[in-house]
Amino acid sequence: MAVATHKIGAAIRGEFPILGHTTYLNSCSQGALSHRVRAAYEEYLDGWDAHGAEWAVWVERADAARAAFARLLKADPSELAVTTSVTQGVSGIVSALDLRVRPRIVISEYEFPTVGQIAHAQELRGAEVVHVRPERDGSIAPERFAEAIDERTALVCCTTVSYRTGHRHDVAEIARLAREAGAYCLADSYQAIGAVDFDARAIGADFVTGGTVKYLLGSSGLGFLYVRRELHEQLLPSQTGWFADEDIFRMDISDYSPAPDARRFDAGTPPVPNIYAGLAGMSIVEDAGTEAIEEHVAALAARLHDGATELGAHVVTPRGARSPLVCIRSTDVTALVAALAAESIACSERDSNLRVSLHLYNVEEDVDRLLDALRRNRSLLAQ
Ligand SMILES: Cc1ncc(COP(=O)(O)O)c(C=O)c1O
């Protein structure tokens, strides 16, 4: 598929000052700061200076974020809650589960800590948490989920891309298995959204969550929760707030009357500065187009995979996984990350894996620079 070269790769690098001095391969931790995001923060501050409390603008900006998330997920804005984090979205979902009838929560071993910890916190409400473990090669096949899901299961949690290994889950199949058993499926997609083309409805997950820190190029403090529209009425979160009310401006404290759609998973005052930044970051992703970004990233990932394999390294992430995160096993990953940092190459580590993440602003030269550095640090690569 053709790539829109004027919005991707070499043509867009000038938008990100850090790329002038660093080979930035750490978008899985945080996306690079752009001029556009910096200007958005300025715009927020200018509005505050000029007009004081811009309430109407803030509510409108929160809805603009809702709409942007919806476009990225190919969903309807009514299916999106604007959150401050994945944590808020997941907590909202579990607060709507009736664990008396279905106490089981199934989680994969690749869940981000917040998902696992929230699941285990539900043990205080009688939940039973079951972990689905990976195979020796690091993959987790849907069959392993099938073994853990039963008629007492309320929720099945999986990750679209593992933050630890770069493996992708077959979310569509896991969602199907969950639904067959009458359970919900939640796909934490933080490590995918913005770097892969995403169609929430086609995937069939009931809930999808993520945020703007990584491939959406914004800052911390802004996330989303997609809730499939057929579920809105049956889910009543007990974790709530005034921005989740059917009429925010009525200021009514006499009852609990949540919005009829996914906005019932919103909470308090929206994270306004982060919304300005998030909208700017997402606009860069949208300008490039997620299909084009996915193709661009897949080509870079293949180049990295081949080069690292040629060096005799053990690449944990399967080739062709269509994951923006490629993990390479190291004998001493902390030393390897430090050695790369000394050469102005930014990567990160998890377990004993070097995490290399690729995004729209990365180019073949970034991959080649990294491969050269890995060659010089061959003793730190595990076979
Ligand atoms: C897969 C995944 N989920 C969740 C998070 C973060 O969750 P929260 O937005 O609650 O801090 C991260 C990264 O920090 C992540 O990589």
The ligand as an ORCA input file, in Angstrom:
! r2SCAN-3c Opt
* xyz 0 1
  C      -0.373     -1.553     27.862
  C      -0.458     -0.398     28.802
  N      -1.572     -0.196     29.505
  C      -1.691      0.844     30.362
  C      -0.653      1.747     30.524
  C      -0.792      2.914     31.447
  O      -1.995      2.946     32.171
  P      -2.489      4.307     32.812
  O      -3.009      5.179     31.698
  O      -3.546      3.902     33.756
  O      -1.321      4.920     33.523
  C       0.530      1.572     29.788
  C       1.709      2.462     29.859
  O       2.101      3.158     30.646
  C       0.628      0.469     28.916
  O       1.741      0.251     28.207
*
